[in-house]
């Protein structure tokens, strides 16, 4: 476990990193970024807290089974979204220009940054973000648990 100063800074930075990661996921269809990059940033927040508090404390808060479940749920959401478009083709963007959720039309020219204009792409970005968070988080937890076993 690190010093009180490191833990205090980790407590301060953790929500900011989470917000930034979710921002990257949500704006992935408008800016560079997306599900993988945002999920990696969110997993970095988990790594920060794990380093600040140590594996013994963090393993009580964050379970490997929960991270594995998040990885599976993200993958399942991604595949289900891809199969919804199967009437036309696999991965068909059935929400684009539908007028509903994520289906507003974009005018010609520069996109003004509206989040509800990409159809199924934001849903897939969110699914990939959850999957990457789960995958990198579980890798981190297994590496930390192995280190604790080796140290004794």
Protein Blocks (a to p, Z undefined) as FASTA:
>chain_A
ZZfklmmmmmmmmmmmmmmmmmmmmmmmmmgcdjklmmmmmmmmmmmmmmmnojmlmmmm
pcfklmmmmmmmmmmmmmmmmmmmmmmoghiafkgonlpahiaccdehjdehiaklnojm
mmmmmmmmmmmmmmmmmmmmmmmmmmmmmnZZ
